[in-house]
Amino acid sequence: MRTATICTSTRRIAARWAGARAGEGDPLTTIRLDAQDWRTADDLWAALRPAIGMPASHGPNLDALFDALVTRLTRVAPPIEIILDGLAKAGPAAIAYATRVREVFDDAAAETGETFVFRLA
């Protein structure tokens, strides 16, 4: 039986246990979000957090998103793909923030070796 010890780095926990928890051949979960009416980062968070099942204890910020992804605290487990439909029609602040969220997904994938995709469509 595997147990994890509490430490100050969620990244260290994720790196240690990601291989043991990641199942090869797991089906890709694709979630499409309609982004065309988004104007701000708050609009993005209002759609993304419930879509992936991000815990309420993790606030709407990039560090909390990273922690939730790498420690698998989201309801939707990897492999995961988020597609933002209509983002080109969104406001410039939402588009800029979506780019930063994509970087967090890329960082989570690099950290864990799991599939985290955030597509700006």
C-alpha positions in Angstrom: 0.0 0.0 0.0 1.4 3.4 -1.0 1.2 6.3 1.4 2.2 9.9 0.9 3.8 12.0 3.5 2.9 15.6 3.9 5.6 18.0 2.7 5.8 21.6 1.7 6.0 20.9 -2.0 3.0 19.6 -3.9 5.2 19.4 -6.9 7.5 16.9 -5.1 4.4 14.8 -4.1 3.1 14.8 -7.7 6.5 13.8 -9.1 6.8 10.9 -6.7 3.3 9.5 -7.1 2.2 10.5 -10.7 3.8 7.4 -12.2 2.0 5.0 -9.8 -1.4 6.7 -10.4 -1.3 7.3 -14.1 -2.9 4.5 -16.0 -1.7 3.8 -19.5 -4.4 3.8 -22.0 -6.8 5.9 -20.0 -9.3 7.5 -22.4 -8.8 11.2 -23.2 -11.5 13.4 -21.5 -12.3 16.3 -23.8 -14.2 19.3 -22.4 -15.3 22.1 -24.8 -16.0 25.5 -23.3 -17.8 28.3 -25.2 -15.5 31.3 -24.7 -16.9 33.7 -27.2 -18.6 35.9 -24.6 -15.8 35.9 -22.1 -14.4 39.4 -21.3 -12.2 38.8 -18.3 -10.2 36.2 -16.4 -13.2 35.8 -14.1 -15.3 34.6 -17.0 -12.7 32.0 -17.8 -12.6 30.8 -14.1 -16.4 30.7 -13.9 -16.4 28.1 -16.7 -13.1 26.2 -16.1 -13.3 25.5 -12.4 -16.6 23.6 -12.4 -15.8 22.0 -15.8 -12.7 20.2 -14.3 -14.1 19.9 -10.8 -11.5 22.1 -9.2 -11.9 22.1 -5.4 -13.5 25.1 -3.8 -10.5 25.3 -1.5 -8.4 26.2 -4.5 -9.0 29.8 -5.5 -9.2 31.1 -9.0 -5.5 31.6 -9.6 -2.8 30.0 -11.7 -0.8 28.6 -8.8 -3.9 26.9 -7.4 -4.7 25.5 -10.8 -1.2 24.0 -11.1 -1.4 22.5 -7.7 -4.8 21.0 -8.4 -3.7 19.5 -11.7 -0.4 17.9 -10.6 -1.8 16.5 -7.3 -4.9 15.2 -9.2 -7.4 17.1 -7.0 -9.7 17.8 -9.9 -12.8 15.7 -10.5 -11.6 15.1 -14.1 -8.3 13.1 -14.1 -5.8 13.1 -16.9 -5.5 12.6 -19.8 -7.6 15.8 -20.2 -8.1 18.2 -23.1 -9.9 21.5 -22.7 -10.9 23.3 -25.9 -12.0 26.9 -25.8 -14.4 27.4 -28.7 -14.9 30.9 -30.0 -12.0 32.4 -28.1 -11.2 34.6 -31.0 -14.4 36.5 -30.3 -13.6 36.9 -26.6 -12.3 40.1 -25.0 -8.5 40.8 -25.1 -8.1 40.3 -21.4 -9.8 36.8 -21.5 -7.6 35.8 -24.5 -4.4 37.0 -22.7 -5.4 35.1 -19.6 -6.3 31.9 -21.5 -2.7 32.0 -22.9 -1.4 32.0 -19.3 -3.7 29.1 -18.3 -2.4 27.1 -21.3 1.1 27.6 -20.0 0.0 26.1 -16.6 -1.5 23.1 -18.4 1.8 22.7 -20.3 3.8 23.0 -17.0 1.6 20.4 -15.3 2.1 18.0 -18.2 5.9 18.5 -18.1 5.9 18.1 -14.3 3.8 14.9 -14.2 4.4 13.3 -17.6 0.6 13.1 -18.0 -1.6 14.6 -20.7 -2.9 18.1 -19.9 -4.0 20.0 -23.1 -5.5 23.5 -23.2 -6.4 24.4 -26.7 -7.2 28.0 -27.8 -9.6 27.5 -30.6 
